Amino acid sequence: MTKIVDVRAKSPDELKAMLLDLRKEQFNLRFQRATGQLEAVSRIKVVRRDIARVKTVLAEQSRSAAKA
């Protein structure tokens, strides 16, 4: 699980790369669950929340940049 402080410390480019990696992991986890190979079911929830954190910080940064 990623802490919000760590996410806020990253640049927008790093956040976009992180978001891409998280979405790939989410896809792989969904694929494993569908084929019955997933052992750590709780990881799906953690990844989904990390995606939400990254998207929230990206939105905050874009709003602050547009405001300035």
All heavy atoms as a GROMACS GRO file, in nm:
protein
  542
    1MET      N    1   0.084  -0.117   0.000
    1MET     CA    2   0.000   0.000   0.000
    1MET      C    3   0.090   0.124   0.000
    1MET      O    4   0.184   0.134   0.077
    1MET     CB    5  -0.090   0.000   0.123
    1MET     CG    6  -0.182   0.119   0.127
    1MET     SD    7  -0.328   0.093   0.226
    1MET     CE    8  -0.276   0.160   0.380
    2THR      N    9   0.056   0.216  -0.085
    2THR     CA   10   0.132   0.339  -0.098
    2THR      C   11   0.074   0.446  -0.006
    2THR      O   12  -0.046   0.465   0.000
    2THR     CB   13   0.125   0.388  -0.244
    2THR    OG1   14   0.163   0.281  -0.330
    2THR    CG2   15   0.218   0.503  -0.265
    3LYS      N   16   0.162   0.515   0.063
    3LYS     CA   17   0.119   0.624   0.151
    3LYS      C   18   0.093   0.748   0.066
    3LYS      O   19   0.162   0.773  -0.032
    3LYS     CB   20   0.227   0.655   0.254
    3LYS     CG   21   0.263   0.539   0.342
    3LYS     CD   22   0.162   0.523   0.451
    3LYS     CE   23   0.205   0.412   0.546
    3LYS     NZ   24   0.116   0.394   0.653
    4ILE      N   25  -0.004   0.828   0.106
    4ILE     CA   26  -0.040   0.948   0.032
    4ILE      C   27   0.073   1.049   0.033
    4ILE      O   28   0.092   1.123  -0.064
    4ILE     CB   29  -0.173   1.008   0.085
    4ILE    CG1   30  -0.227   1.115  -0.010
    4ILE    CG2   31  -0.154   1.065   0.223
    4ILE    CD1   32  -0.276   1.061  -0.139
    5VAL      N   33   0.153   1.051   0.139
    5VAL     CA   34   0.267   1.143   0.146
    5VAL      C   35   0.369   1.110   0.037
    5VAL      O   36   0.425   1.200  -0.027
    5VAL     CB   37   0.332   1.136   0.286
    5VAL    CG1   38   0.456   1.222   0.294
    5VAL    CG2   39   0.232   1.175   0.392
    6ASP      N   40   0.391   0.980   0.014
    6ASP     CA   41   0.484   0.938  -0.091
    6ASP      C   42   0.431   0.973  -0.228
    6ASP      O   43   0.508   1.010  -0.317
    6ASP     CB   44   0.509   0.787  -0.082
    6ASP     CG   45   0.571   0.745   0.050
    6ASP    OD1   46   0.640   0.829   0.112
    6ASP    OD2   47   0.548   0.630   0.092
    7VAL      N   48   0.302   0.961  -0.247
    7VAL     CA   49   0.242   0.991  -0.377
    7VAL      C   50   0.250   1.141  -0.405
    7VAL      O   51   0.281   1.182  -0.517
    7VAL     CB   52   0.096   0.941  -0.382
    7VAL    CG1   53   0.029   0.981  -0.512
    7VAL    CG2   54   0.090   0.791  -0.366
    8ARG      N   55   0.222   1.222  -0.305
    8ARG     CA   56   0.225   1.368  -0.325
    8ARG      C   57   0.366   1.420  -0.352
    8ARG      O   58   0.382   1.526  -0.411
    8ARG     CB   59   0.168   1.438  -0.202
    8ARG     CG   60   0.018   1.430  -0.198
    8ARG     CD   61  -0.043   1.537  -0.109
    8ARG     NE   62  -0.188   1.536  -0.124
    8ARG     CZ   63  -0.272   1.495  -0.032
    8ARG    NH1   64  -0.227   1.454   0.085
    8ARG    NH2   65  -0.401   1.497  -0.053
    9ALA      N   66   0.468   1.346  -0.312
    9ALA     CA   67   0.606   1.388  -0.331
    9ALA      C   68   0.655   1.365  -0.475
    9ALA      O   69   0.759   1.417  -0.513
    9ALA     CB   70   0.697   1.314  -0.234
   10LYS      N   71   0.579   1.293  -0.554
   10LYS     CA   72   0.622   1.259  -0.690
   10LYS      C   73   0.577   1.364  -0.791
   10LYS      O   74   0.480   1.435  -0.770
   10LYS     CB   75   0.568   1.122  -0.729
   10LYS     CG   76   0.624   1.012  -0.643
   10LYS     CD   77   0.583   0.877  -0.692
   10LYS     CE   78   0.638   0.772  -0.597
   10LYS     NZ   79   0.686   0.658  -0.662
   11SER      N   80   0.649   1.367  -0.902
   11SER     CA   81   0.615   1.460  -1.010
   11SER      C   82   0.500   1.401  -1.093
   11SER      O   83   0.473   1.280  -1.085
   11SER     CB   84   0.736   1.482  -1.100
   11SER     OG   85   0.765   1.365  -1.174
   12PRO      N   86   0.434   1.484  -1.173
   12PRO     CA   87   0.324   1.432  -1.256
   12PRO      C   88   0.366   1.320  -1.351
   12PRO      O   89   0.291   1.225  -1.373
   12PRO     CB   90   0.277   1.555  -1.334
   12PRO     CG   91   0.313   1.670  -1.247
   12PRO     CD   92   0.442   1.629  -1.178
   13ASP      N   93   0.488   1.328  -1.405
   13ASP     CA   94   0.535   1.222  -1.494
   13ASP      C   95   0.554   1.091  -1.419
   13ASP      O   96   0.520   0.984  -1.470
   13ASP     CB   97   0.666   1.263  -1.562
   13ASP     CG   98   0.646   1.376  -1.662
   13ASP    OD1   99   0.535   1.387  -1.717
   13ASP    OD2  100   0.743   1.451  -1.684
   14GLU      N  101   0.608   1.100  -1.298
   14GLU     CA  102   0.625   0.980  -1.217
   14GLU      C  103   0.489   0.922  -1.179
   14GLU      O  104   0.473   0.799  -1.176
   14GLU     CB  105   0.703   1.013  -1.090
   14GLU     CG  106   0.848   1.046  -1.113
   14GLU     CD  107   0.919   1.091  -0.987
   14GLU    OE1  108   0.856   1.157  -0.902
   14GLU    OE2  109   1.038   1.058  -0.974
   15LEU      N  110   0.393   1.008  -1.151
   15LEU     CA  111   0.259   0.961  -1.115
   15LEU      C  112   0.192   0.891  -1.232
   15LEU      O  113   0.124   0.789  -1.214
   15LEU     CB  114   0.173   1.077  -1.066
   15LEU     CG  115   0.210   1.133  -0.930
   15LEU    CD1  116   0.126   1.256  -0.899
   15LEU    CD2  117   0.194   1.029  -0.822
   16LYS      N  118   0.211   0.944  -1.352
   16LYS     CA  119   0.151   0.880  -1.469
   16LYS      C  120   0.212   0.743  -1.494
   16LYS      O  121   0.142   0.647  -1.528
   16LYS     CB  122   0.166   0.970  -1.591
   16LYS     CG  123   0.077   1.091  -1.584
   16LYS     CD  124   0.097   1.184  -1.700
   16LYS     CE  125   0.014   1.310  -1.682
   16LYS     NZ  126   0.039   1.410  -1.785
   17ALA      N  127   0.343   0.732  -1.474
   17ALA     CA  128   0.410   0.602  -1.489
   17ALA      C  129   0.362   0.505  -1.382
   17ALA      O  130   0.339   0.386  -1.409
   17ALA     CB  131   0.561   0.620  -1.482
   18MET      N  132   0.346   0.556  -1.260
   18MET     CA  133   0.297   0.473  -1.150
   18MET      C  134   0.155   0.425  -1.178
   18MET      O  135   0.121   0.309  -1.152
   18MET     CB  136   0.302   0.553  -1.021
   18MET     CG  137   0.269   0.479  -0.897
   18MET     SD  138   0.288   0.589  -0.755
   18MET     CE  139   0.241   0.480  -0.624
   19LEU      N  140   0.072   0.514  -1.231
   19LEU     CA  141  -0.065   0.478  -1.264
   19LEU      C  142  -0.069   0.369  -1.371
   19LEU      O  143  -0.147   0.274  -1.361
   19LEU     CB  144  -0.141   0.602  -1.311
   19LEU     CG  145  -0.288   0.586  -1.344
   19LEU    CD1  146  -0.366   0.540  -1.220
   19LEU    CD2  147  -0.345   0.717  -1.396
   20LEU      N  148   0.017   0.380  -1.470
   20LEU     CA  149   0.024   0.279  -1.575
   20LEU      C  150   0.064   0.143  -1.517
   20LEU      O  151   0.003   0.041  -1.549
   20LEU     CB  152   0.122   0.323  -1.682
   20LEU     CG  153   0.134   0.231  -1.803
   20LEU    CD1  154   0.002   0.225  -1.879
   20LEU    CD2  155   0.244   0.280  -1.894
   21ASP      N  156   0.163   0.144  -1.429
   21ASP     CA  157   0.207   0.018  -1.366
   21ASP      C  158   0.096  -0.043  -1.281
   21ASP      O  159   0.075  -0.166  -1.283
   21ASP     CB  160   0.330   0.042  -1.279
   21ASP     CG  161   0.453   0.075  -1.360
   21ASP    OD1  162   0.455   0.044  -1.481
   21ASP    OD2  163   0.547   0.133  -1.302
   22LEU      N  164   0.025   0.041  -1.207
   22LEU     CA  165  -0.084  -0.009  -1.122
   22LEU      C  166  -0.197  -0.067  -1.206
   22LEU      O  167  -0.256  -0.169  -1.170
   22LEU     CB  168  -0.136   0.102  -1.032
   22LEU     CG  169  -0.045   0.140  -0.915
   22LEU    CD1  170  -0.094   0.269  -0.849
   22LEU    CD2  171  -0.040   0.028  -0.814
   23ARG      N  172  -0.227  -0.004  -1.316
   23ARG     CA  173  -0.334  -0.056  -1.403
   23ARG      C  174  -0.294  -0.188  -1.466
   23ARG      O  175  -0.378  -0.278  -1.482
   23ARG     CB  176  -0.371   0.046  -1.509
   23ARG     CG  177  -0.451   0.160  -1.450
   23ARG     CD  178  -0.517   0.241  -1.555
   23ARG     NE  179  -0.607   0.338  -1.494
   23ARG     CZ  180  -0.642   0.451  -1.550
   23ARG    NH1  181  -0.596   0.482  -1.669
   23ARG    NH2  182  -0.724   0.532  -1.490
   24LYS      N  183  -0.166  -0.203  -1.502
   24LYS     CA  184  -0.119  -0.332  -1.555
   24LYS      C  185  -0.130  -0.440  -1.448
   24LYS      O  186  -0.171  -0.552  -1.476
   24LYS     CB  187   0.026  -0.320  -1.602
   24LYS     CG  188   0.042  -0.246  -1.732
   24LYS     CD  189   0.188  -0.238  -1.772
   24LYS     CE  190   0.204  -0.158  -1.899
   24LYS     NZ  191   0.346  -0.145  -1.938
   25GLU      N  192  -0.091  -0.404  -1.325
   25GLU     CA  193  -0.102  -0.501  -1.216
   25GLU      C  194  -0.247  -0.538  -1.190
   25GLU      O  195  -0.279  -0.655  -1.168
   25GLU     CB  196  -0.038  -0.443  -1.089
   25GLU     CG  197  -0.039  -0.541  -0.974
   25GLU     CD  198   0.026  -0.488  -0.848
   25GLU    OE1  199   0.079  -0.375  -0.849
   25GLU    OE2  200   0.024  -0.561  -0.747
   26GLN      N  201  -0.336  -0.440  -1.196
   26GLN     CA  202  -0.478  -0.466  -1.175
   26GLN      C  203  -0.531  -0.561  -1.282
   26GLN      O  204  -0.605  -0.655  -1.253
   26GLN     CB  205  -0.556  -0.335  -1.177
   26GLN     CG  206  -0.703  -0.353  -1.148
   26GLN     CD  207  -0.780  -0.222  -1.161
   26GLN    OE1  208  -0.748  -0.139  -1.245
   26GLN    NE2  209  -0.880  -0.205  -1.077
   27PHE      N  210  -0.490  -0.538  -1.406
   27PHE     CA  211  -0.533  -0.628  -1.514
   27PHE      C  212  -0.484  -0.770  -1.489
   27PHE      O  213  -0.559  -0.866  -1.503
   27PHE     CB  214  -0.479  -0.577  -1.649
   27PHE     CG  215  -0.505  -0.672  -1.762
   27PHE    CD1  216  -0.630  -0.680  -1.820
   27PHE    CD2  217  -0.404  -0.756  -1.807
   27PHE    CE1  218  -0.654  -0.769  -1.924
   27PHE    CE2  219  -0.427  -0.845  -1.910
   27PHE     CZ  220  -0.552  -0.851  -1.969
   28ASN      N  221  -0.356  -0.782  -1.452
   28ASN     CA  222  -0.300  -0.915  -1.426
   28ASN      C  223  -0.370  -0.985  -1.310
   28ASN      O  224  -0.394  -1.106  -1.315
   28ASN     CB  225  -0.150  -0.905  -1.400
   28ASN     CG  226  -0.073  -0.872  -1.525
   28ASN    OD1  227  -0.114  -0.904  -1.635
   28ASN    ND2  228   0.040  -0.804  -1.508
   29LEU      N  229  -0.403  -0.908  -1.207
   29LEU     CA  230  -0.474  -0.967  -1.092
   29LEU      C  231  -0.614  -1.014  -1.132
   29LEU      O  232  -0.659  -1.121  -1.091
   29LEU     CB  233  -0.482  -0.867  -0.977
   29LEU     CG  234  -0.351  -0.836  -0.906
   29LEU    CD1  235  -0.369  -0.720  -0.810
   29LEU    CD2  236  -0.299  -0.959  -0.834
   30ARG      N  237  -0.683  -0.932  -1.212
   30ARG     CA  238  -0.817  -0.973  -1.258
   30ARG      C  239  -0.807  -1.098  -1.344
   30ARG      O  240  -0.893  -1.187  -1.337
   30ARG     CB  241  -0.882  -0.860  -1.336
   30ARG     CG  242  -0.935  -0.750  -1.251
   30ARG     CD  243  -1.030  -0.657  -1.325
   30ARG     NE  244  -0.997  -0.639  -1.465
   30ARG     CZ  245  -0.965  -0.522  -1.520
   30ARG    NH1  246  -0.960  -0.413  -1.448
   30ARG    NH2  247  -0.940  -0.513  -1.649
   31PHE      N  248  -0.705  -1.104  -1.428
   31PHE     CA  249  -0.686  -1.221  -1.514
   31PHE      C  250  -0.658  -1.346  -1.431
   31PHE      O  251  -0.713  -1.453  -1.457
   31PHE     CB  252  -0.570  -1.194  -1.611
   31PHE     CG  253  -0.567  -1.287  -1.728
   31PHE    CD1  254  -0.642  -1.261  -1.840
   31PHE    CD2  255  -0.488  -1.399  -1.724
   31PHE    CE1  256  -0.638  -1.348  -1.948
   31PHE    CE2  257  -0.483  -1.486  -1.830
   31PHE     CZ  258  -0.559  -1.461  -1.943
   32GLN      N  259  -0.573  -1.332  -1.328
   32GLN     CA  260  -0.543  -1.445  -1.241
   32GLN      C  261  -0.666  -1.491  -1.164
   32GLN      O  262  -0.686  -1.611  -1.144
   32GLN     CB  263  -0.432  -1.408  -1.142
   32GLN     CG  264  -0.297  -1.395  -1.204
   32GLN     CD  265  -0.193  -1.346  -1.106
   32GLN    OE1  266  -0.219  -1.335  -0.987
   32GLN    NE2  267  -0.073  -1.315  -1.155
   33ARG      N  268  -0.748  -1.395  -1.121
   33ARG     CA  269  -0.871  -1.431  -1.048
   33ARG      C  270  -0.966  -1.508  -1.139
   33ARG      O  271  -1.027  -1.606  -1.098
   33ARG     CB  272  -0.940  -1.307  -0.993
   33ARG     CG  273  -1.064  -1.341  -0.912
   33ARG     CD  274  -1.126  -1.221  -0.851
   33ARG     NE  275  -1.170  -1.128  -0.955
   33ARG     CZ  276  -1.223  -1.010  -0.933
   33ARG    NH1  277  -1.240  -0.967  -0.811
   33ARG    NH2  278  -1.260  -0.932  -1.033
   34ALA      N  279  -0.975  -1.466  -1.264
   34ALA     CA  280  -1.067  -1.531  -1.358
   34ALA      C  281  -1.022  -1.673  -1.390
   34ALA      O  282  -1.106  -1.761  -1.413
   34ALA     CB  283  -1.077  -1.450  -1.486
   35THR      N  284  -0.891  -1.696  -1.390
   35THR     CA  285  -0.841  -1.830  -1.422
   35THR      C  286  -0.822  -1.916  -1.297
   35THR      O  287  -0.779  -2.030  -1.307
   35THR     CB  288  -0.707  -1.822  -1.498
   35THR    OG1  289  -0.612  -1.751  -1.419
   35THR    CG2  290  -0.726  -1.755  -1.632
   36GLY      N  291  -0.849  -1.859  -1.180
   36GLY     CA  292  -0.840  -1.935  -1.056
   36GLY      C  293  -0.699  -1.947  -1.001
   36GLY      O  294  -0.673  -2.032  -0.916
   37GLN      N  295  -0.607  -1.863  -1.046
   37GLN     CA  296  -0.468  -1.871  -1.001
   37GLN      C  297  -0.434  -1.769  -0.892
   37GLN      O  298  -0.324  -1.772  -0.838
   37GLN     CB  299  -0.374  -1.849  -1.119
   37GLN     CG  300  -0.386  -1.952  -1.227
   37GLN     CD  301  -0.301  -1.919  -1.348
   37GLN    OE1  302  -0.246  -1.810  -1.357
   37GLN    NE2  303  -0.293  -2.013  -1.441
   38LEU      N  304  -0.526  -1.680  -0.860
   38LEU     CA  305  -0.498  -1.573  -0.765
   38LEU      C  306  -0.504  -1.625  -0.622
   38LEU      O  307  -0.602  -1.686  -0.581
   38LEU     CB  308  -0.599  -1.459  -0.784
   38LEU     CG  309  -0.577  -1.336  -0.698
   38LEU    CD1  310  -0.443  -1.272  -0.730
   38LEU    CD2  311  -0.688  -1.236  -0.719
   39GLU      N  312  -0.396  -1.602  -0.547
   39GLU     CA  313  -0.392  -1.644  -0.408
   39GLU      C  314  -0.417  -1.528  -0.313
   39GLU      O  315  -0.484  -1.542  -0.213
   39GLU     CB  316  -0.257  -1.710  -0.378
   39GLU     CG  317  -0.237  -1.841  -0.452
   39GLU     CD  318  -0.103  -1.902  -0.423
   39GLU    OE1  319  -0.031  -1.852  -0.336
   39GLU    OE2  320  -0.069  -2.001  -0.491
   40ALA      N  321  -0.362  -1.411  -0.345
   40ALA     CA  322  -0.375  -1.293  -0.259
   40ALA      C  323  -0.489  -1.206  -0.310
   40ALA      O  324  -0.469  -1.106  -0.379
   40ALA     CB  325  -0.245  -1.214  -0.256
   41VAL      N  326  -0.611  -1.244  -0.276
   41VAL     CA  327  -0.730  -1.173  -0.325
   41VAL      C  328  -0.734  -1.031  -0.271
   41VAL      O  329  -0.781  -0.939  -0.340
   41VAL     CB  330  -0.857  -1.251  -0.285
   41VAL    CG1  331  -0.981  -1.181  -0.334
   41VAL    CG2  332  -0.852  -1.392  -0.339
   42SER      N  333  -0.681  -1.008  -0.153
   42SER     CA  334  -0.684  -0.874  -0.093
   42SER      C  335  -0.599  -0.774  -0.171
   42SER      O  336  -0.617  -0.654  -0.157
   42SER     CB  337  -0.638  -0.880   0.051
   42SER     OG  338  -0.504  -0.923   0.057
   43ARG      N  339  -0.507  -0.822  -0.251
   43ARG     CA  340  -0.419  -0.734  -0.330
   43ARG      C  341  -0.501  -0.652  -0.430
   43ARG      O  342  -0.464  -0.538  -0.462
   43ARG     CB  343  -0.313  -0.817  -0.402
   43ARG     CG  344  -0.215  -0.737  -0.481
   43ARG     CD  345  -0.119  -0.662  -0.392
   43ARG     NE  346  -0.033  -0.580  -0.476
   43ARG     CZ  347   0.009  -0.460  -0.444
   43ARG    NH1  348  -0.020  -0.408  -0.328
   43ARG    NH2  349   0.085  -0.392  -0.525
   44ILE      N  350  -0.612  -0.706  -0.478
   44ILE     CA  351  -0.698  -0.634  -0.573
   44ILE      C  352  -0.749  -0.505  -0.511
   44ILE      O  353  -0.746  -0.398  -0.573
   44ILE     CB  354  -0.815  -0.723  -0.618
   44ILE    CG1  355  -0.764  -0.842  -0.700
   44ILE    CG2  356  -0.916  -0.643  -0.700
   44ILE    CD1  357  -0.868  -0.944  -0.732
   45LYS      N  358  -0.793  -0.513  -0.387
   45LYS     CA  359  -0.845  -0.396  -0.317
   45LYS      C  360  -0.735  -0.292  -0.294
   45LYS      O  361  -0.758  -0.172  -0.312
   45LYS     CB  362  -0.903  -0.441  -0.182
   45LYS     CG  363  -0.967  -0.332  -0.101
   45LYS     CD  364  -1.025  -0.392   0.027
   45LYS     CE  365  -1.089  -0.288   0.114
   45LYS     NZ  366  -1.143  -0.347   0.237
   46VAL      N  367  -0.616  -0.337  -0.258
   46VAL     CA  368  -0.504  -0.246  -0.234
   46VAL      C  369  -0.466  -0.173  -0.362
   46VAL      O  370  -0.445  -0.051  -0.361
   46VAL     CB  371  -0.384  -0.325  -0.176
   46VAL    CG1  372  -0.260  -0.238  -0.169
   46VAL    CG2  373  -0.418  -0.381  -0.040
   47VAL      N  374  -0.459  -0.245  -0.472
   47VAL     CA  375  -0.422  -0.184  -0.600
   47VAL      C  376  -0.527  -0.084  -0.643
   47VAL      O  377  -0.495   0.025  -0.691
   47VAL     CB  378  -0.398  -0.292  -0.707
   47VAL    CG1  379  -0.383  -0.231  -0.845
   47VAL    CG2  380  -0.276  -0.374  -0.672
   48ARG      N  381  -0.653  -0.119  -0.626
   48ARG     CA  382  -0.762  -0.028  -0.665
   48ARG      C  383  -0.755   0.103  -0.586
   48ARG      O  384  -0.772   0.211  -0.641
   48ARG     CB  385  -0.896  -0.098  -0.644
   48ARG     CG  386  -1.012  -0.024  -0.707
   48ARG     CD  387  -1.142  -0.100  -0.689
   48ARG     NE  388  -1.189  -0.084  -0.553
   48ARG     CZ  389  -1.219  -0.184  -0.469
   48ARG    NH1  390  -1.206  -0.308  -0.508
   48ARG    NH2  391  -1.262  -0.160  -0.348
   49ARG      N  392  -0.725   0.093  -0.459
   49ARG     CA  393  -0.714   0.214  -0.376
   49ARG      C  394  -0.590   0.296  -0.410
   49ARG      O  395  -0.592   0.418  -0.405
   49ARG     CB  396  -0.716   0.177  -0.229
   49ARG     CG  397  -0.854   0.132  -0.188
   49ARG     CD  398  -0.864   0.109  -0.041
   49ARG     NE  399  -1.003   0.071  -0.010
   49ARG     CZ  400  -1.047   0.054   0.112
   49ARG    NH1  401  -0.966   0.071   0.215
   49ARG    NH2  402  -1.172   0.019   0.133
   50ASP      N  403  -0.480   0.228  -0.445
   50ASP     CA  404  -0.361   0.300  -0.487
   50ASP      C  405  -0.386   0.376  -0.617
   50ASP      O  406  -0.340   0.489  -0.633
   50ASP     CB  407  -0.243   0.204  -0.505
   50ASP     CG  408  -0.182   0.159  -0.374
   50ASP    OD1  409  -0.211   0.222  -0.270
   50ASP    OD2  410  -0.105   0.061  -0.375
   51ILE      N  411  -0.462   0.317  -0.708
   51ILE     CA  412  -0.498   0.385  -0.832
   51ILE      C  413  -0.579   0.511  -0.800
   51ILE      O  414  -0.556   0.617  -0.856
   51ILE     CB  415  -0.576   0.290  -0.926
   51ILE    CG1  416  -0.483   0.184  -0.983
   51ILE    CG2  417  -0.643   0.368  -1.039
   51ILE    CD1  418  -0.553   0.074  -1.059
   52ALA      N  419  -0.672   0.499  -0.708
   52ALA     CA  420  -0.754   0.614  -0.669
   52ALA      C  421  -0.668   0.723  -0.607
   52ALA      O  422  -0.688   0.842  -0.634
   52ALA     CB  423  -0.863   0.570  -0.572
   53ARG      N  424  -0.570   0.684  -0.525
   53ARG     CA  425  -0.481   0.784  -0.463
   53ARG      C  426  -0.403   0.860  -0.570
   53ARG      O  427  -0.393   0.982  -0.566
   53ARG     CB  428  -0.382   0.715  -0.369
   53ARG     CG  429  -0.438   0.684  -0.236
   53ARG     CD  430  -0.328   0.633  -0.142
   53ARG     NE  431  -0.391   0.580  -0.022
   53ARG     CZ  432  -0.419   0.452  -0.004
   53ARG    NH1  433  -0.386   0.363  -0.093
   53ARG    NH2  434  -0.478   0.412   0.107
   54VAL      N  435  -0.347   0.787  -0.665
   54VAL     CA  436  -0.267   0.850  -0.769
   54VAL      C  437  -0.354   0.943  -0.854
   54VAL      O  438  -0.314   1.056  -0.883
   54VAL     CB  439  -0.198   0.743  -0.857
   54VAL    CG1  440  -0.133   0.806  -0.979
   54VAL    CG2  441  -0.095   0.667  -0.775
   55LYS      N  442  -0.472   0.898  -0.890
   55LYS     CA  443  -0.560   0.981  -0.971
   55LYS      C  444  -0.604   1.106  -0.896
   55LYS      O  445  -0.616   1.214  -0.954
   55LYS     CB  446  -0.682   0.901  -1.017
   55LYS     CG  447  -0.647   0.797  -1.123
   55LYS     CD  448  -0.766   0.712  -1.159
   55LYS     CE  449  -0.860   0.788  -1.247
   55LYS     NZ  450  -0.969   0.702  -1.298
   56THR      N  451  -0.625   1.094  -0.766
   56THR     CA  452  -0.663   1.209  -0.684
   56THR      C  453  -0.552   1.312  -0.680
   56THR      O  454  -0.576   1.432  -0.698
   56THR     CB  455  -0.699   1.164  -0.541
   56THR    OG1  456  -0.807   1.072  -0.548
   56THR    CG2  457  -0.735   1.282  -0.453
   57VAL      N  458  -0.430   1.267  -0.659
   57VAL     CA  459  -0.316   1.360  -0.652
   57VAL      C  460  -0.292   1.425  -0.788
   57VAL      O  461  -0.263   1.545  -0.797
   57VAL     CB  462  -0.190   1.288  -0.600
   57VAL    CG1  463  -0.068   1.376  -0.611
   57VAL    CG2  464  -0.212   1.245  -0.456
   58LEU      N  465  -0.307   1.349  -0.896
   58LEU     CA  466  -0.292   1.407  -1.030
   58LEU      C  467  -0.396   1.516  -1.053
   58LEU      O  468  -0.364   1.623  -1.108
   58LEU     CB  469  -0.306   1.299  -1.138
   58LEU     CG  470  -0.181   1.218  -1.169
   58LEU    CD1  471  -0.215   1.101  -1.260
   58LEU    CD2  472  -0.076   1.305  -1.232
   59ALA      N  473  -0.518   1.493  -1.010
   59ALA     CA  474  -0.623   1.592  -1.026
   59ALA      C  475  -0.594   1.716  -0.941
   59ALA      O  476  -0.614   1.829  -0.986
   59ALA     CB  477  -0.758   1.532  -0.988
   60GLU      N  478  -0.546   1.695  -0.820
   60GLU     CA  479  -0.510   1.808  -0.733
   60GLU      C  480  -0.400   1.892  -0.796
   60GLU      O  481  -0.407   2.014  -0.796
   60GLU     CB  482  -0.462   1.759  -0.597
   60GLU     CG  483  -0.570   1.705  -0.508
   60GLU     CD  484  -0.515   1.644  -0.379
   60GLU    OE1  485  -0.390   1.631  -0.367
   60GLU    OE2  486  -0.596   1.608  -0.293
   61GLN      N  487  -0.299   1.826  -0.851
   61GLN     CA  488  -0.187   1.897  -0.912
   61GLN      C  489  -0.232   1.973  -1.036
   61GLN      O  490  -0.185   2.085  -1.059
   61GLN     CB  491  -0.074   1.801  -0.944
   61GLN     CG  492  -0.002   1.749  -0.822
   61GLN     CD  493   0.108   1.652  -0.855
   61GLN    OE1  494   0.126   1.612  -0.971
   61GLN    NE2  495   0.184   1.610  -0.754
   62SER      N  496  -0.318   1.914  -1.116
   62SER     CA  497  -0.364   1.984  -1.236
   62SER      C  498  -0.451   2.104  -1.201
   62SER      O  499  -0.445   2.208  -1.268
   62SER     CB  500  -0.438   1.888  -1.330
   62SER     OG  501  -0.559   1.846  -1.272
   63ARG      N  502  -0.532   2.092  -1.095
   63ARG     CA  503  -0.614   2.205  -1.052
   63ARG      C  504  -0.528   2.319  -0.998
   63ARG      O  505  -0.554   2.437  -1.027
   63ARG     CB  506  -0.715   2.162  -0.945
   63ARG     CG  507  -0.839   2.099  -1.000
   63ARG     CD  508  -0.948   2.092  -0.895
   63ARG     NE  509  -0.906   2.029  -0.771
   63ARG     CZ  510  -0.923   1.901  -0.741
   63ARG    NH1  511  -0.983   1.821  -0.826
   63ARG    NH2  512  -0.881   1.852  -0.626
   64SER      N  513  -0.426   2.283  -0.922
   64SER     CA  514  -0.339   2.387  -0.867
   64SER      C  515  -0.256   2.454  -0.976
   64SER      O  516  -0.227   2.573  -0.969
   64SER     CB  517  -0.249   2.332  -0.757
   64SER     OG  518  -0.156   2.241  -0.811
   65ALA      N  519  -0.217   2.378  -1.079
   65ALA     CA  520  -0.142   2.436  -1.190
   65ALA      C  521  -0.230   2.528  -1.273
   65ALA      O  522  -0.185   2.633  -1.321
   65ALA     CB  523  -0.083   2.325  -1.277
   66ALA      N  524  -0.356   2.491  -1.290
   66ALA     CA  525  -0.448   2.574  -1.368
   66ALA      C  526  -0.484   2.701  -1.291
   66ALA      O  527  -0.506   2.807  -1.351
   66ALA     CB  528  -0.574   2.496  -1.399
   67LYS      N  529  -0.487   2.690  -1.160
   67LYS     CA  530  -0.521   2.805  -1.076
   67LYS      C  531  -0.408   2.908  -1.073
   67LYS      O  532  -0.431   3.027  -1.068
   67LYS     CB  533  -0.551   2.757  -0.934
   67LYS     CG  534  -0.621   2.856  -0.848
   67LYS     CD  535  -0.658   2.791  -0.714
   67LYS     CE  536  -0.742   2.883  -0.630
   67LYS     NZ  537  -0.776   2.819  -0.503
   68ALA      N  538  -0.284   2.859  -1.078
   68ALA     CA  539  -0.166   2.946  -1.068
   68ALA      C  540  -0.133   3.017  -1.198
   68ALA      O  541  -0.188   3.015  -1.297
   68ALA     CB  542  -0.045   2.867  -1.026
   0.00000   0.00000   0.00000
